[in-house]
Amino acid sequence: MDEIYIRKVLSGDVESYRYFIKTYKDMAFSVALSIVKEEHLAEDAVQDAFIKCYQSLSSFKGKSKFSTWFYRIVVHVAFNAVRHKKLDLVNFDLSQHDISHEDSVLDEIIAHERKEMINDALTILPARESVALRLFYLEEQSMDEIQEIMGWTLANTKVILHRARKNMQIILSQLIKKAEYYG
């Protein structure tokens, strides 16, 4: 489907570019948010990435999936935003990714606390590890796709994902102990 719209846009049908925005905006925002950690900055990064994508569409060779090529642009733009603005990487918000809506009040409280704890842990993780976890688990990207999106080697991708899992487990354990101590 992407190939059809790529041909349309390249042949001058600018309105067909809406397909890409509609299809990829949520995932692009999610990836950017993993890196910049602030919603308004993620929105800016996604907008810039869509503009760069549009301007570079003629250079897309089709050697990989369009989504992989586009998410690589998103990652590049987001990391550039962090570098250029020297941002403090804080305020990760998972509200857009609510896991479940439980019927009972107690279950809602537990779910909310779990989300806050994951949010806290992802905020503590380095951006590379945070985005690796998000791409692999939430966006269900393969190792090869993550490698291509992030520009890492396959071995590096595996190491970063492994380290991210270990660090996430350690951080969550510490946060649980802290909550039990103060709770």
KAUR-V881436 format. One record per pair of residues at least 12 apart in sequence whose ideal C-beta (glycine too) atoms are under 10 Angstrom apart, sorted by sequence separation. I is the first residue (numbers start at 1). J is the second residue. D is the distance in Angstrom with one decimal. If there is no record, write none. Layout:
((I & J & D) (I & J & D))
//
This chain:
((4 & 16 & 8.5) (5 & 17 & 7.6) (30 & 42 & 8.3) (32 & 44 & 8.5) (33 & 45 & 8.7) (57 & 69 & 9.6) (99 & 111 & 6.5) (121 & 133 & 9.5) (122 & 134 & 8.0) (134 & 146 & 10.0) (145 & 157 & 9.5) (146 & 158 & 9.4) (5 & 18 & 9.0) (6 & 19 & 9.5) (29 & 42 & 5.5) (32 & 45 & 4.1) (33 & 46 & 9.0) (53 & 66 & 9.2) (56 & 69 & 9.0) (57 & 70 & 9.7) (98 & 111 & 8.1) (144 & 157 & 8.4) (5 & 19 & 4.5) (6 & 20 & 8.5) (28 & 42 & 8.7) (29 & 43 & 6.9) (31 & 45 & 8.9) (32 & 46 & 5.3) (56 & 70 & 9.8) (98 & 112 & 9.4) (100 & 114 & 9.7) (132 & 146 & 6.4) (135 & 149 & 6.6) (143 & 157 & 5.5) (146 & 160 & 8.7) (4 & 19 & 8.7) (5 & 20 & 6.5) (28 & 43 & 9.9) (31 & 46 & 8.6) (32 & 47 & 9.7) (99 & 114 & 7.6) (100 & 115 & 9.8) (118 & 133 & 9.8) (131 & 146 & 8.7) (135 & 150 & 7.8) (142 & 157 & 9.8) (143 & 158 & 6.6) (146 & 161 & 7.4) (29 & 45 & 8.6) (30 & 46 & 9.5) (32 & 48 & 9.3) (53 & 69 & 8.2) (99 & 115 & 6.8) (2 & 19 & 8.2) (28 & 45 & 8.3) (29 & 46 & 5.2) (32 & 49 & 7.3) (53 & 70 & 5.5) (56 & 73 & 7.5) (98 & 115 & 7.3) (132 & 149 & 9.8) (1 & 19 & 8.0) (2 & 20 & 7.7) (5 & 23 & 8.7) (25 & 43 & 9.7) (28 & 46 & 4.6) (29 & 47 & 10.0) (31 & 49 & 9.1) (52 & 70 & 9.5) (97 & 115 & 8.5) (131 & 149 & 8.8) (132 & 150 & 7.4) (143 & 161 & 7.6) (27 & 46 & 9.6) (28 & 47 & 9.5) (53 & 72 & 10.0) (99 & 118 & 8.9) (131 & 150 & 7.3) (26 & 46 & 9.5) (29 & 49 & 9.9) (50 & 70 & 8.5) (53 & 73 & 5.4) (94 & 114 & 10.0) (95 & 115 & 8.1) (132 & 152 & 8.8) (2 & 23 & 8.0) (25 & 46 & 6.6) (28 & 49 & 6.1) (49 & 70 & 7.3) (52 & 73 & 5.4) (53 & 74 & 8.6) (94 & 115 & 5.4) (97 & 118 & 9.5) (136 & 157 & 9.1) (1 & 23 & 8.4) (2 & 24 & 9.4) (24 & 46 & 8.9) (25 & 47 & 9.6) (28 & 50 & 7.5) (49 & 71 & 8.7) (51 & 73 & 9.7) (52 & 74 & 9.1) (93 & 115 & 9.7) (94 & 116 & 8.6) (97 & 119 & 9.9) (128 & 150 & 7.6) (135 & 157 & 9.5) (49 & 72 & 9.5) (50 & 73 & 8.6) (25 & 49 & 10.0) (49 & 73 & 4.9) (50 & 74 & 8.8) (52 & 76 & 8.3) (53 & 77 & 9.5) (94 & 118 & 6.4) (95 & 119 & 8.9) (128 & 152 & 8.6) (136 & 160 & 10.0) (137 & 161 & 9.4) (21 & 46 & 9.3) (24 & 49 & 9.1) (25 & 50 & 7.8) (28 & 53 & 9.3) (48 & 73 & 9.0) (49 & 74 & 4.4) (52 & 77 & 6.5) (94 & 119 & 5.1) (132 & 157 & 7.3) (136 & 161 & 5.9) (21 & 47 & 9.8) (24 & 50 & 8.2) (48 & 74 & 9.0) (49 & 75 & 8.7) (51 & 77 & 9.2) (92 & 118 & 9.1) (93 & 119 & 6.8) (132 & 158 & 9.8) (135 & 161 & 8.9) (49 & 76 & 8.0) (50 & 77 & 9.5) (92 & 119 & 5.4) (132 & 159 & 9.8) (133 & 160 & 9.4) (137 & 164 & 9.8) (45 & 73 & 9.9) (46 & 74 & 6.7) (48 & 76 & 9.9) (49 & 77 & 4.5) (91 & 119 & 9.1) (92 & 120 & 8.3) (94 & 122 & 7.6) (128 & 156 & 9.6) (132 & 160 & 5.0) (133 & 161 & 7.3) (136 & 164 & 8.5) (137 & 165 & 9.4) (21 & 50 & 6.1) (24 & 53 & 8.7) (45 & 74 & 6.9) (48 & 77 & 4.9) (49 & 78 & 7.8) (92 & 121 & 9.1) (93 & 122 & 9.8) (131 & 160 & 9.2) (132 & 161 & 4.9) (136 & 165 & 9.2) (20 & 50 & 7.3) (45 & 75 & 9.4) (47 & 77 & 9.2) (48 & 78 & 8.9) (92 & 122 & 4.9) (93 & 123 & 9.5) (132 & 162 & 9.5) (134 & 164 & 9.6) (45 & 76 & 9.6) (46 & 77 & 8.1) (92 & 123 & 4.5) (129 & 160 & 6.2) (132 & 163 & 8.6) (133 & 164 & 5.0) (137 & 168 & 10.0) (21 & 53 & 9.5) (42 & 74 & 9.5) (45 & 77 & 5.0) (46 & 78 & 8.5) (48 & 80 & 8.6) (91 & 123 & 7.3) (92 & 124 & 9.3) (128 & 160 & 5.7) (129 & 161 & 8.1) (132 & 164 & 5.0) (133 & 165 & 7.4) (17 & 50 & 8.2) (20 & 53 & 7.1) (21 & 54 & 9.5) (44 & 77 & 8.9) (45 & 78 & 4.4) (48 & 81 & 7.8) (90 & 123 & 6.0) (92 & 125 & 9.1) (128 & 161 & 9.9) (129 & 162 & 9.9) (131 & 164 & 9.0) (132 & 165 & 9.1) (20 & 54 & 8.2) (44 & 78 & 9.4) (45 & 79 & 9.1) (89 & 123 & 7.5) (90 & 124 & 9.8) (126 & 160 & 9.1) (129 & 163 & 6.2) (130 & 164 & 7.3) (133 & 167 & 9.5) (45 & 80 & 8.3) (89 & 124 & 9.8) (128 & 163 & 9.0) (129 & 164 & 3.5) (133 & 168 & 6.5) (17 & 53 & 8.7) (42 & 78 & 7.3) (45 & 81 & 5.1) (89 & 125 & 9.5) (128 & 164 & 7.9) (129 & 165 & 8.7) (17 & 54 & 5.9) (20 & 57 & 8.8) (41 & 78 & 8.2) (44 & 81 & 6.9) (45 & 82 & 9.1) (89 & 126 & 8.3) (97 & 134 & 9.1) (126 & 163 & 9.0) (129 & 166 & 9.5) (130 & 167 & 9.8) (89 & 127 & 5.9) (92 & 130 & 7.4) (125 & 163 & 9.4) (126 & 164 & 8.4) (129 & 167 & 6.1) (130 & 168 & 9.0) (28 & 67 & 9.6) (31 & 70 & 9.8) (32 & 71 & 9.7) (35 & 74 & 8.6) (42 & 81 & 8.9) (125 & 164 & 6.4) (129 & 168 & 7.6) (14 & 54 & 8.7) (17 & 57 & 8.2) (27 & 67 & 7.6) (31 & 71 & 5.9) (35 & 75 & 6.9) (41 & 81 & 6.0) (87 & 127 & 10.0) (94 & 134 & 10.0) (30 & 71 & 9.9) (31 & 72 & 9.9) (34 & 75 & 9.1) (35 & 76 & 10.0) (36 & 77 & 9.6) (37 & 78 & 9.8) (41 & 82 & 8.4) (44 & 85 & 9.8) (89 & 130 & 8.6) (97 & 138 & 6.7) (126 & 167 & 8.2) (24 & 66 & 8.6) (28 & 70 & 7.2) (32 & 74 & 5.7) (35 & 77 & 9.2) (36 & 78 & 5.4) (92 & 134 & 9.9) (122 & 164 & 9.7) (125 & 167 & 5.8) (23 & 66 & 9.3) (24 & 67 & 6.6) (27 & 70 & 9.0) (28 & 71 & 7.0) (31 & 74 & 5.1) (32 & 75 & 8.2) (35 & 78 & 3.9) (36 & 79 & 8.7) (38 & 81 & 9.7) (124 & 167 & 8.2) (125 & 168 & 6.5) (23 & 67 & 8.3) (27 & 71 & 7.1) (30 & 74 & 9.4) (31 & 75 & 6.4) (34 & 78 & 8.0) (35 & 79 & 6.0) (41 & 85 & 7.7) (94 & 138 & 9.4) (124 & 168 & 9.0) (9 & 54 & 7.5) (28 & 73 & 8.8) (29 & 74 & 8.8) (32 & 77 & 7.5) (33 & 78 & 8.5) (35 & 80 & 9.8) (36 & 81 & 5.6) (37 & 82 & 8.6) (82 & 127 & 6.9) (20 & 66 & 7.9) (24 & 70 & 5.9) (28 & 74 & 4.8) (32 & 78 & 4.4) (35 & 81 & 7.9) (36 & 82 & 5.9) (41 & 87 & 6.8) (121 & 167 & 8.4) (122 & 168 & 7.8) (124 & 170 & 9.7) (125 & 171 & 6.9) (10 & 57 & 6.3) (20 & 67 & 9.5) (23 & 70 & 9.5) (24 & 71 & 7.9) (27 & 74 & 8.4) (28 & 75 & 9.7) (31 & 78 & 7.1) (32 & 79 & 9.7) (35 & 82 & 6.3) (121 & 168 & 5.6) (124 & 171 & 5.2) (9 & 57 & 5.9) (10 & 58 & 6.0) (41 & 89 & 9.9) (79 & 127 & 7.6) (121 & 169 & 9.1) (123 & 171 & 9.4) (124 & 172 & 9.8) (9 & 58 & 9.3) (28 & 77 & 9.4) (32 & 81 & 8.2) (36 & 85 & 8.7) (38 & 87 & 7.2) (78 & 127 & 8.4) (79 & 128 & 9.1) (121 & 170 & 9.1) (122 & 171 & 8.8) (10 & 60 & 9.0) (20 & 70 & 7.3) (24 & 74 & 8.5) (28 & 78 & 9.3) (37 & 87 & 7.5) (38 & 88 & 8.9) (41 & 91 & 9.6) (118 & 168 & 8.4) (121 & 171 & 4.3) (124 & 174 & 9.0) (6 & 57 & 6.4) (36 & 87 & 6.4) (37 & 88 & 8.1) (38 & 89 & 8.4) (40 & 91 & 10.0) (42 & 93 & 9.4) (120 & 171 & 7.7) (121 & 172 & 5.2) (124 & 175 & 8.6) (5 & 57 & 9.8) (6 & 58 & 9.3) (35 & 87 & 9.7) (37 & 89 & 4.5) (38 & 90 & 7.4) (39 & 91 & 7.9) (75 & 127 & 9.9) (79 & 131 & 9.2) (120 & 172 & 8.7) (121 & 173 & 9.7) (36 & 89 & 7.3) (37 & 90 & 5.6) (38 & 91 & 5.3) (39 & 92 & 9.5) (75 & 128 & 9.9) (78 & 131 & 8.3) (118 & 171 & 9.7) (121 & 174 & 8.8) (6 & 60 & 6.5) (35 & 89 & 8.0) (37 & 91 & 5.7) (38 & 92 & 8.5) (39 & 93 & 6.1) (117 & 171 & 9.1) (118 & 172 & 7.5) (120 & 174 & 9.8) (121 & 175 & 6.3) (34 & 89 & 9.9) (36 & 91 & 9.7) (37 & 92 & 5.1) (38 & 93 & 8.5) (117 & 172 & 6.4) (120 & 175 & 5.8) (6 & 62 & 8.2) (36 & 92 & 9.6) (37 & 93 & 8.6) (39 & 95 & 9.2) (75 & 131 & 7.0) (3 & 60 & 9.7) (39 & 96 & 8.6) (74 & 131 & 9.9) (118 & 175 & 9.2) (2 & 60 & 9.3) (33 & 91 & 9.7) (34 & 92 & 7.7) (114 & 172 & 9.7) (117 & 175 & 5.1) (120 & 178 & 9.6) (3 & 62 & 7.2) (33 & 92 & 7.0) (116 & 175 & 9.1) (117 & 176 & 7.1) (120 & 179 & 9.9) (2 & 62 & 9.3) (6 & 66 & 6.7) (33 & 93 & 7.4) (71 & 131 & 9.9) (75 & 135 & 9.0) (5 & 66 & 8.7) (33 & 94 & 9.1) (117 & 178 & 9.7) (117 & 179 & 7.3) (2 & 65 & 7.5) (3 & 66 & 7.6) (33 & 96 & 8.2) (116 & 179 & 9.5) (2 & 66 & 4.0) (30 & 94 & 9.8) (33 & 97 & 9.5) (71 & 135 & 7.8) (1 & 66 & 9.3) (2 & 67 & 7.4) (30 & 96 & 7.5) (113 & 179 & 7.7) (2 & 69 & 9.6) (29 & 96 & 7.7) (30 & 97 & 7.3) (2 & 70 & 9.1) (71 & 139 & 8.4) (26 & 96 & 8.0) (71 & 141 & 7.8) (113 & 183 & 9.5) (26 & 97 & 9.8) (75 & 146 & 9.8) (79 & 150 & 9.5) (67 & 139 & 9.5) (79 & 151 & 9.9) (68 & 141 & 8.0) (72 & 145 & 9.7) (76 & 149 & 9.5) (67 & 141 & 8.7) (68 & 142 & 9.4) (71 & 145 & 8.0) (75 & 149 & 5.7) (76 & 150 & 9.5) (71 & 146 & 9.2) (74 & 149 & 8.1) (75 & 150 & 5.9) (76 & 151 & 8.0) (68 & 144 & 8.6) (72 & 148 & 6.4) (73 & 149 & 9.3) (75 & 151 & 7.7) (68 & 145 & 5.2) (71 & 148 & 8.5) (72 & 149 & 4.9) (67 & 145 & 8.0) (68 & 146 & 9.1) (71 & 149 & 4.4) (72 & 150 & 7.5) (68 & 147 & 9.4) (69 & 148 & 8.0) (70 & 149 & 9.0) (71 & 150 & 8.9) (72 & 151 & 6.8) (64 & 144 & 8.9) (65 & 145 & 7.4) (68 & 148 & 4.9) (69 & 149 & 8.7) (64 & 145 & 8.1) (68 & 149 & 5.8) (67 & 149 & 8.8) (65 & 148 & 8.7) (64 & 148 & 5.6) (37 & 122 & 8.6) (63 & 148 & 9.4) (64 & 149 & 9.2) (37 & 123 & 6.7) (34 & 122 & 7.6) (33 & 122 & 9.7) (37 & 127 & 7.6) (34 & 125 & 9.3) (36 & 127 & 8.1) (35 & 127 & 4.9) (34 & 127 & 6.9) (35 & 128 & 8.6) (37 & 130 & 8.1) (34 & 128 & 9.5) (34 & 129 & 9.5) (35 & 130 & 7.5) (34 & 130 & 4.8) (35 & 131 & 5.5) (33 & 130 & 9.3) (34 & 131 & 4.0) (33 & 131 & 9.2) (34 & 132 & 8.6) (32 & 131 & 9.1) (34 & 133 & 8.0) (35 & 134 & 9.3) (31 & 131 & 6.3) (34 & 134 & 4.5) (30 & 131 & 9.4) (33 & 134 & 8.3) (34 & 135 & 7.9) (31 & 134 & 6.7) (30 & 134 & 6.2) (31 & 135 & 6.8) (34 & 138 & 8.9) (30 & 135 & 8.9) (34 & 139 & 9.6) (27 & 134 & 9.6) (31 & 138 & 9.6) (27 & 135 & 9.2) (30 & 138 & 6.7) (31 & 139 & 7.3) (30 & 139 & 6.6) (31 & 141 & 9.4) (27 & 138 & 9.1) (27 & 139 & 5.8) (26 & 139 & 9.7) (27 & 141 & 9.2) (31 & 149 & 7.9) (31 & 150 & 9.9))
//
